[in-house]
Amino acid sequence: IKSENAMLQAIILVDKERDIDVGTYVKHAKAAVDEAIARGEIELPGGYNVFWSGQYEYMQRAQARLRLIVPITVGVIFLLLYFNFKSVIESLIVMLSLPFAIVGGIWLMYLMNFDMSIAVGVGFIALAGVAAETGVIMLVFLDLAYKKRQEEGPMTKTKLYDAIMEGAVLRVRPKMMTVVAIMGGLLPLFWGAGTGSRVMRRIAAPMVGGMVSSTVLTLIVIPAIYMIWKRIVIWREKRKQEAEIES
């Protein structure tokens, strides 16, 4: 006689179809059972309850952990960026790469027909750190080019444009080398076969897809946002100087 938590139990084993994930299957199965109980097709004697266990229970526990770990991971990344740049705005600019990276990861998961799982969640957590790294590289080059123009004299829109061109366009090679090296390290996991390859592919898929989309963001969107921000800074400094002259 099997029991759990001092309660007798009867176990019914269910094997789902291969083309449906555990969460979706249990959701539909629970709805069907609850509907049958409501219609009176299934009668539960007093003291009897229905619980869904197995892989579904493990998945629920893991999702609860991920709901705690993911915000902590994002918070730690932001703090590390702030300690490096000493600027909330620059840290937020780098953090913009995370949503774009997630979009790429989701698209590749869809193309590969992968369901959401713990391995995929781990891949997205790793992707957040890698995407932030590529954003940091771009922002560092932009800052160096901007400071170089600043040392030459008062900053103007023309100098700002030249700084953006130098930091974003002329330094594409080192940025692409970083991205290609990261993706090259992930491809063996992505195309590997053998024991554990099923899990490793689901870890690598979000990272590979996310690196593609985050690279596009890093090369195009971040320089544009950086230019808008610095234009506002230049405008404020100019207004401040004009106010000091008038006073």
Rosetta silent file (secondary structure, phi, psi, omega in degrees, C-alpha in Angstrom):
SEQUENCE: IKSENAMLQAIILVDKERDIDVGTYVKHAKAAVDEAIARGEIELPGGYNVFWSGQYEYMQRAQARLRLIVPITVGVIFLLLYFNFKSVIESLIVMLSLPFAIVGGIWLMYLMNFDMSIAVGVGFIALAGVAAETGVIMLVFLDLAYKKRQEEGPMTKTKLYDAIMEGAVLRVRPKMMTVVAIMGGLLPLFWGAGTGSRVMRRIAAPMVGGMVSSTVLTLIVIPAIYMIWKRIVIWREKRKQEAEIES
SCORE:     score description
SCORE:     0.000 S_00000001
   1 L     0.000  119.779 -179.007    0.000    0.000    0.000 S_00000001
   2 L   -88.021  144.290  178.335    1.578    3.242   -1.140 S_00000001
   3 E  -146.341  157.729  177.650    1.230    6.429    0.880 S_00000001
   4 E  -148.229  129.553 -176.431    2.544    9.988    0.860 S_00000001
   5 L    55.458   42.785  178.163    2.289   12.541    3.681 S_00000001
   6 L    63.023   23.586  178.854    0.395    9.961    5.753 S_00000001
   7 E  -125.985  135.633  177.322   -2.259    9.640    3.011 S_00000001
   8 E   -66.473  146.604 -178.459   -2.991    6.570    0.911 S_00000001
   9 L  -140.260  148.036  172.383   -2.420    7.078   -2.799 S_00000001
  10 L  -121.495  129.116 -174.255   -3.202    5.371   -6.076 S_00000001
  11 L  -103.675  129.207  174.412   -0.974    6.263   -9.043 S_00000001
  12 L  -112.966  118.722 -178.394   -2.252    6.435  -12.622 S_00000001
  13 L   -88.735  134.776 -179.124    0.528    6.610  -15.214 S_00000001
  14 L  -127.746  132.345  176.785   -0.096    8.655  -18.365 S_00000001
  15 L  -110.197  116.342 -176.357    2.121    8.760  -21.457 S_00000001
  16 L   -81.415  167.246  174.594    1.645   11.947  -23.492 S_00000001
  17 L   -71.700  152.833 -173.688    2.071   12.385  -27.230 S_00000001
  18 L   -72.435  -26.127 -174.484    5.570   13.316  -28.368 S_00000001
  19 L   -91.524   17.375  178.266    4.573   16.484  -30.211 S_00000001
  20 L  -134.285  140.750 -178.174    3.121   18.240  -27.144 S_00000001
  21 L   -80.155  164.373 -175.204    4.938   19.596  -24.102 S_00000001
  22 H   -62.450  -44.788 -177.055    4.190   18.485  -20.541 S_00000001
  23 H   -60.900  -45.597  179.836    2.709   21.795  -19.413 S_00000001
  24 H   -65.894  -40.931 -179.535    0.227   22.029  -22.293 S_00000001
  25 H   -62.661  -47.625 -178.584   -0.781   18.380  -21.958 S_00000001
  26 H   -65.092  -37.009  178.121   -1.454   18.640  -18.216 S_00000001
  27 H   -59.316  -46.720  179.289   -3.363   21.904  -18.713 S_00000001
  28 H   -70.059  -38.798 -179.326   -5.735   20.238  -21.197 S_00000001
  29 H   -66.357  -41.558  178.051   -5.940   17.032  -19.154 S_00000001
  30 H   -62.736  -41.343  179.057   -6.797   18.925  -15.951 S_00000001
  31 H   -62.661  -40.806 -179.851   -9.498   20.863  -17.781 S_00000001
  32 H   -66.446  -42.517 -179.959  -10.982   17.614  -19.135 S_00000001
  33 H   -66.568  -44.723  179.683  -10.943   15.911  -15.705 S_00000001
  34 H   -62.171  -38.428  179.006  -12.426   18.951  -13.930 S_00000001
  35 H   -67.044  -39.419  178.649  -15.163   19.173  -16.562 S_00000001
  36 H   -65.922  -38.079  177.648  -15.950   15.463  -16.174 S_00000001
  37 H   -66.284  -41.277 -179.466  -16.166   15.867  -12.377 S_00000001
  38 H   -64.776  -35.452 -179.871  -18.442   18.899  -12.766 S_00000001
  39 H   -81.537   -8.226  179.673  -20.775   16.957  -15.111 S_00000001
  40 L    87.177    7.067  178.901  -20.859   14.012  -12.713 S_00000001
  41 L   -71.899  -28.106  175.970  -19.136   11.618  -15.099 S_00000001
  42 L  -121.156  125.240  179.743  -16.403   11.096  -12.486 S_00000001
  43 L  -111.041  122.712  177.125  -17.394   10.815   -8.832 S_00000001
  44 L   -99.105  119.785  177.384  -14.746   11.323   -6.157 S_00000001
  45 L   -61.976  163.946  179.598  -15.663    9.793   -2.772 S_00000001
  46 L   -58.900  134.475  179.965  -15.221   11.923    0.322 S_00000001
  47 L    88.009   -2.633  179.084  -11.573   12.509    1.233 S_00000001
  48 L   -94.694  139.839  177.447  -10.328   11.766   -2.298 S_00000001
  49 L  -137.021  156.776  178.892   -8.286   14.342   -4.240 S_00000001
  50 L  -111.418  125.339  177.593   -6.579   14.437   -7.639 S_00000001
  51 L  -125.343  142.076  177.941   -2.957   15.615   -7.872 S_00000001
  52 L  -102.614  120.962 -173.421   -0.765   15.882  -10.980 S_00000001
  53 L  -125.457 -154.512  179.089    2.793   14.777  -10.300 S_00000001
  54 L    73.370 -139.554 -178.947    5.813   13.399  -12.149 S_00000001
  55 H   -59.355  -34.598 -179.386    7.507   15.589  -14.758 S_00000001
  56 H   -63.603  -42.786  179.696    4.790   18.231  -14.368 S_00000001
  57 H   -65.180  -42.364  177.731    5.492   18.626  -10.648 S_00000001
  58 H   -63.231  -38.978  179.234    9.246   18.885  -11.255 S_00000001
  59 H   -64.612  -39.882  179.079    8.610   21.467  -13.979 S_00000001
  60 H   -63.238  -42.116  178.140    6.466   23.560  -11.617 S_00000001
  61 H   -64.169  -43.281 -179.455    9.200   23.547   -8.980 S_00000001
  62 H   -65.327  -39.875  178.330   11.850   24.498  -11.526 S_00000001
  63 H   -63.993  -35.898  177.017    9.711   27.338  -12.901 S_00000001
  64 H   -63.986  -39.356  177.313    9.269   28.681   -9.382 S_00000001
  65 H   -66.274  -41.933 -179.478   13.060   28.735   -8.984 S_00000001
  66 H   -63.904  -35.707  177.754   13.504   30.441  -12.360 S_00000001
  67 H   -62.972  -23.317  176.103   10.995   33.140  -11.387 S_00000001
  68 H   -89.890  -40.208 -173.822   13.361   33.946   -8.530 S_00000001
  69 H   -72.822  -40.687 -175.539   16.681   33.462  -10.329 S_00000001
  70 H   -60.386  -49.900  177.136   15.917   35.449  -13.507 S_00000001
  71 H   -60.978  -36.691  178.081   15.196   38.803  -11.769 S_00000001
  72 H   -64.190  -41.896  179.063   18.265   38.316   -9.573 S_00000001
  73 H   -60.970  -46.758  179.413   20.393   37.637  -12.672 S_00000001
  74 H   -62.652  -40.798  178.578   19.128   40.768  -14.439 S_00000001
  75 H   -63.962  -41.693  178.736   19.717   42.824  -11.293 S_00000001
  76 H   -64.450  -41.757  178.079   23.281   41.543  -10.899 S_00000001
  77 H   -60.073  -44.188 -179.950   24.038   42.322  -14.568 S_00000001
  78 H   -63.403  -41.916  179.324   22.734   45.874  -14.129 S_00000001
  79 H   -63.385  -42.463  178.613   24.824   46.401  -10.975 S_00000001
  80 H   -63.439  -39.720  177.135   27.983   45.151  -12.701 S_00000001
  81 H   -64.226  -41.011 -179.239   27.311   47.475  -15.635 S_00000001
  82 H   -66.392  -40.560  178.191   26.772   50.406  -13.283 S_00000001
  83 H   -63.691  -29.870 -179.131   30.001   49.681  -11.390 S_00000001
  84 H   -79.805  -48.109 -174.594   31.832   49.648  -14.733 S_00000001
  85 H   -91.880  -19.777 -175.721   30.334   52.730  -16.419 S_00000001
  86 L    57.196   31.827 -178.041   29.339   54.727  -13.303 S_00000001
  87 L  -147.684  125.553  178.505   26.293   55.838  -15.313 S_00000001
  88 H   -66.916  -39.852 -177.576   22.687   54.685  -15.054 S_00000001
  89 H   -63.994  -46.574  179.607   21.943   55.774  -18.640 S_00000001
  90 H   -64.671  -36.553  177.310   24.842   53.823  -20.158 S_00000001
  91 H   -64.156  -40.526  178.513   23.892   50.788  -18.084 S_00000001
  92 H   -67.557  -35.073  177.724   20.312   51.012  -19.367 S_00000001
  93 H   -61.053  -43.416  178.129   21.560   51.339  -22.962 S_00000001
  94 H   -66.785  -38.956 -179.298   23.430   48.049  -22.592 S_00000001
  95 H   -63.913  -20.982  177.533   20.417   46.438  -20.891 S_00000001
  96 L   -62.897  -21.214  179.945   18.380   47.225  -24.030 S_00000001
  97 H   -69.964  -21.851 -176.141   20.246   44.391  -25.728 S_00000001
  98 H   -66.199  -48.876  178.223   18.528   41.819  -23.483 S_00000001
  99 H   -59.973  -39.427  179.431   14.976   42.046  -24.966 S_00000001
 100 H   -66.656  -36.405  177.639   16.358   41.879  -28.514 S_00000001
 101 H   -65.784  -40.542  179.270   18.482   38.876  -27.572 S_00000001
 102 H   -62.871  -38.722  178.709   15.446   37.124  -26.086 S_00000001
 103 H   -59.358  -46.394  178.707   13.499   37.703  -29.328 S_00000001
 104 H   -62.933  -40.140  178.257   16.208   35.950  -31.356 S_00000001
 105 H   -63.435  -41.200  179.593   16.337   33.064  -28.900 S_00000001
 106 H   -66.137  -40.331  179.701   12.558   32.579  -29.047 S_00000001
 107 H   -62.880  -43.622 -179.687   12.547   32.625  -32.864 S_00000001
 108 H   -67.978  -36.733  175.037   15.240   29.935  -33.101 S_00000001
 109 H   -60.380  -40.158  178.765   13.402   27.824  -30.518 S_00000001
 110 H   -64.568  -43.940 -179.581   10.278   28.127  -32.678 S_00000001
 111 H   -66.465  -33.959  179.342   12.177   27.119  -35.827 S_00000001
 112 H   -85.773   -3.890 -179.602   13.762   24.160  -34.025 S_00000001
 113 L    60.933   42.272  177.116   10.376   23.203  -32.512 S_00000001
 114 L   -95.877  137.280  175.573   11.762   23.300  -28.964 S_00000001
 115 L   -89.260  161.385  176.450    9.383   23.666  -26.016 S_00000001
 116 L   -67.657  130.974 -178.749   10.099   25.776  -22.957 S_00000001
 117 L  -149.892  179.340  179.607   12.037   23.719  -20.423 S_00000001
 118 H   -65.561  -40.040  178.974   14.577   24.074  -17.644 S_00000001
 119 H   -61.922  -40.717  177.801   17.446   23.670  -20.105 S_00000001
 120 H   -64.542  -40.972  177.315   15.999   26.465  -22.254 S_00000001
 121 H   -60.542  -41.210  176.385   15.675   28.665  -19.173 S_00000001
 122 H   -62.445  -39.840  178.112   19.337   28.085  -18.351 S_00000001
 123 H   -61.934  -40.284  179.099   20.201   29.024  -21.937 S_00000001
 124 H   -67.936  -36.968  177.296   18.305   32.309  -21.649 S_00000001
 125 H   -63.475  -44.577  177.207   20.063   33.152  -18.375 S_00000001
 126 H   -64.582  -36.716  179.073   23.450   32.553  -20.026 S_00000001
 127 H   -61.459  -37.082 -179.580   22.291   34.569  -23.055 S_00000001
 128 H   -59.058  -43.698  179.086   21.591   37.584  -20.847 S_00000001
 129 H   -67.882  -41.355 -178.906   25.219   37.722  -19.747 S_00000001
 130 H   -67.963  -41.341  179.104   26.635   37.190  -23.237 S_00000001
 131 H   -63.780  -39.948  177.224   24.322   39.808  -24.805 S_00000001
 132 H   -64.165  -35.419  179.525   25.335   42.328  -22.155 S_00000001
 133 H   -62.695  -44.306  179.422   28.995   41.581  -22.918 S_00000001
 134 H   -66.612  -35.654  176.445   28.615   42.466  -26.610 S_00000001
 135 H   -65.729  -37.242  178.276   26.756   45.640  -25.669 S_00000001
 136 H   -63.831  -41.812 -179.921   29.566   46.619  -23.302 S_00000001
 137 H   -59.603  -45.816  178.787   32.153   46.203  -26.077 S_00000001
 138 H   -61.988  -45.834 -176.217   30.210   48.555  -28.361 S_00000001
 139 H   -67.505  -34.779  177.728   29.664   51.143  -25.638 S_00000001
 140 H   -63.382  -45.030  178.507   33.335   51.100  -24.600 S_00000001
 141 H   -64.252  -38.935  178.032   34.448   51.858  -28.175 S_00000001
 142 H   -64.835  -42.291  178.958   31.846   54.629  -28.462 S_00000001
 143 H   -63.908  -41.827  179.815   32.996   56.191  -25.182 S_00000001
 144 H   -62.870  -44.446  178.902   36.656   56.071  -26.235 S_00000001
 145 H   -65.703  -37.368  179.848   35.903   57.764  -29.567 S_00000001
 146 H   -66.588  -45.219  179.901   33.720   60.375  -27.844 S_00000001
 147 H   -65.817  -33.954  177.344   36.373   61.235  -25.244 S_00000001
 148 H   -62.330  -44.020  177.844   38.990   61.466  -27.988 S_00000001
 149 H   -69.611  -31.959 -179.525   36.912   64.112  -29.810 S_00000001
 150 H   -65.822  -35.980 -179.798   36.189   65.859  -26.524 S_00000001
 151 H   -69.630  -20.009 -178.824   39.901   66.351  -25.860 S_00000001
 152 L   -79.654  -14.381 -179.736   40.286   68.110  -29.217 S_00000001
 153 L   148.394 -171.838 -179.787   37.987   70.941  -28.181 S_00000001
 154 L   -54.977  137.680 -176.928   34.310   71.827  -27.637 S_00000001
 155 L   -78.492  134.010  177.022   32.000   69.029  -28.732 S_00000001
 156 L  -125.079  172.121  178.866   29.791   69.682  -31.763 S_00000001
 157 H   -64.192  -35.075  179.070   27.264   67.610  -33.702 S_00000001
 158 H   -65.977  -44.975  178.029   29.841   67.044  -36.444 S_00000001
 159 H   -64.109  -38.099  178.330   32.417   65.761  -33.957 S_00000001
 160 H   -62.170  -43.423  178.653   29.761   63.585  -32.341 S_00000001
 161 H   -61.852  -43.275  178.479   28.907   62.055  -35.725 S_00000001
 162 H   -62.986  -38.505  179.116   32.602   61.388  -36.409 S_00000001
 163 H   -65.218  -41.220  178.610   32.951   59.774  -32.974 S_00000001
 164 H   -64.154  -41.797  179.296   29.951   57.515  -33.630 S_00000001
 165 H   -62.629  -42.299 -179.649   31.382   56.514  -37.016 S_00000001
 166 H   -69.220  -44.541 -176.110   34.752   55.679  -35.481 S_00000001
 167 H   -73.782  -31.794 -174.876   33.350   53.840  -32.469 S_00000001
 168 H  -100.481  -44.792 -173.061   30.603   51.922  -34.276 S_00000001
 169 H   -88.177  -48.345 -175.115   31.609   51.480  -37.925 S_00000001
 170 L   -74.255  -11.255  179.698   35.410   51.432  -37.915 S_00000001
 171 L  -111.787   28.057 -179.501   35.514   48.993  -34.985 S_00000001
 172 H   -66.488  -37.400 -175.425   33.173   46.379  -36.440 S_00000001
 173 H   -58.185  -52.094  179.637   35.963   43.805  -36.818 S_00000001
 174 H   -63.079  -32.927  178.676   36.809   43.366  -33.094 S_00000001
 175 H   -67.397  -45.865 -179.728   33.102   43.251  -32.235 S_00000001
 176 H   -66.696  -33.308  176.045   32.355   40.612  -34.871 S_00000001
 177 H   -61.747  -40.709  178.499   35.397   38.605  -33.772 S_00000001
 178 H   -63.723  -46.671 -178.490   33.951   38.502  -30.259 S_00000001
 179 H   -64.717  -45.243 -179.121   30.505   37.423  -31.489 S_00000001
 180 H   -63.682  -38.235  178.658   31.877   34.798  -33.903 S_00000001
 181 H   -63.913  -41.811  179.066   34.114   33.347  -31.180 S_00000001
 182 H   -65.085  -47.107 -179.081   31.149   33.015  -28.815 S_00000001
 183 H   -67.330  -34.834  176.748   28.909   31.447  -31.458 S_00000001
 184 H   -62.308  -35.405  177.176   31.721   29.162  -32.602 S_00000001
 185 H   -71.901  -23.881 -179.030   31.979   27.820  -29.070 S_00000001
 186 H   -87.114  -26.203 -175.182   28.233   27.159  -28.963 S_00000001
 187 H   -59.527  -39.944  176.240   27.886   25.368  -32.311 S_00000001
 188 H   -58.759  -35.590  176.459   29.406   22.053  -31.094 S_00000001
 189 H   -69.818  -36.381 -175.611   26.734   22.003  -28.375 S_00000001
 190 H   -70.256  -38.453 -176.208   24.055   22.948  -30.897 S_00000001
 191 H  -105.325    5.049 -176.846   24.910   20.239  -33.440 S_00000001
 192 L   -67.655  160.500  177.829   26.310   17.637  -31.043 S_00000001
 193 L  -136.040  158.785  179.181   24.949   14.100  -30.770 S_00000001
 194 L   114.273 -166.406 -177.660   25.110   11.443  -28.119 S_00000001
 195 L   -62.323  127.484  178.379   24.384   11.313  -24.414 S_00000001
 196 L    83.765   -4.609 -177.014   23.108   14.639  -23.095 S_00000001
 197 H   -66.371  -31.434  179.721   22.920   16.257  -26.543 S_00000001
 198 H   -60.973  -42.942  179.280   19.144   16.723  -26.249 S_00000001
 199 H   -72.370  -43.313 -176.561   19.609   18.928  -23.177 S_00000001
 200 H   -64.463  -35.543  177.455   22.683   20.736  -24.497 S_00000001
 201 H   -63.350  -36.790 -179.671   20.907   21.693  -27.746 S_00000001
 202 H   -75.051  -22.067  172.397   18.150   23.319  -25.731 S_00000001
 203 H   -78.026  -40.774 -175.345   20.705   25.282  -23.752 S_00000001
 204 H   -77.459  -30.676 -174.882   22.591   26.391  -26.869 S_00000001
 205 H   -57.718  -50.406  178.336   19.554   27.229  -29.065 S_00000001
 206 H   -61.949  -33.446 -178.027   18.467   30.393  -27.191 S_00000001
 207 H   -70.892  -42.462  179.838   22.074   31.563  -27.020 S_00000001
 208 H   -65.851  -49.794  179.139   22.761   31.101  -30.757 S_00000001
 209 H   -63.344  -39.932  179.872   19.507   32.756  -31.837 S_00000001
 210 H   -67.971  -33.800  178.814   19.886   35.505  -29.273 S_00000001
 211 H   -65.839  -35.159  179.117   23.444   36.292  -30.331 S_00000001
 212 H   -65.070  -51.127 -177.491   22.276   36.914  -33.907 S_00000001
 213 H   -69.688  -37.871 -179.807   19.527   39.369  -32.946 S_00000001
 214 H   -69.412  -29.210  176.608   21.556   41.070  -30.191 S_00000001
 215 H   -66.337  -41.394  176.556   24.446   41.596  -32.631 S_00000001
 216 H   -60.250  -43.446  177.698   22.102   43.438  -35.006 S_00000001
 217 H   -62.201  -45.354 -176.287   20.969   45.590  -32.088 S_00000001
 218 H   -61.513  -40.202 -175.566   24.533   46.213  -30.948 S_00000001
 219 H   -81.522  -22.331 -173.645   25.716   47.337  -34.391 S_00000001
 220 H  -116.336  -53.328 -170.663   22.684   49.456  -35.336 S_00000001
 221 H   -77.175  -45.484 -177.476   20.436   50.450  -32.438 S_00000001
 222 H   -59.102  -46.102  176.403   22.944   51.157  -29.644 S_00000001
 223 H   -59.112  -37.473  179.240   24.967   53.708  -31.710 S_00000001
 224 H   -65.521  -44.251  178.405   21.711   55.488  -32.645 S_00000001
 225 H   -65.333  -39.116  179.039   20.580   55.665  -29.013 S_00000001
 226 H   -61.656  -41.668  179.509   24.062   56.783  -27.974 S_00000001
 227 H   -64.644  -43.505  178.569   23.960   59.636  -30.512 S_00000001
 228 H   -60.414  -44.170 -179.316   20.532   60.813  -29.317 S_00000001
 229 H   -63.433  -46.935 -178.158   21.708   60.776  -25.701 S_00000001
 230 H   -68.633  -30.724  174.939   24.940   62.653  -26.416 S_00000001
 231 H   -62.733  -41.006  177.387   23.084   65.230  -28.517 S_00000001
 232 H   -64.124  -40.902  178.386   20.925   65.976  -25.489 S_00000001
 233 H   -62.052  -45.732  179.731   24.076   66.239  -23.324 S_00000001
 234 H   -62.662  -42.377  179.685   25.710   68.655  -25.812 S_00000001
 235 H   -62.397  -41.881  179.194   22.525   70.747  -26.010 S_00000001
 236 H   -65.926  -41.228  178.575   22.320   71.000  -22.214 S_00000001
 237 H   -64.533  -38.535  178.714   25.978   71.999  -21.924 S_00000001
 238 H   -65.233  -43.065  178.422   25.487   74.645  -24.609 S_00000001
 239 H   -64.132  -37.062  179.324   22.439   76.062  -22.833 S_00000001
 240 H   -65.898  -42.652  178.385   24.361   76.097  -19.555 S_00000001
 241 H   -64.852  -40.552  178.424   27.270   77.996  -21.123 S_00000001
 242 H   -64.145  -38.115  178.730   24.891   80.522  -22.708 S_00000001
 243 H   -66.893  -37.779  178.671   23.182   81.056  -19.354 S_00000001
 244 H   -67.007  -37.922  179.262   26.549   81.637  -17.645 S_00000001
 245 H   -66.394  -42.061 -179.862   27.554   84.181  -20.322 S_00000001
 246 H   -65.781  -35.097  179.840   24.262   86.069  -19.959 S_00000001
 247 L   -76.385    0.000    0.000   24.616   86.167  -16.178 S_00000001
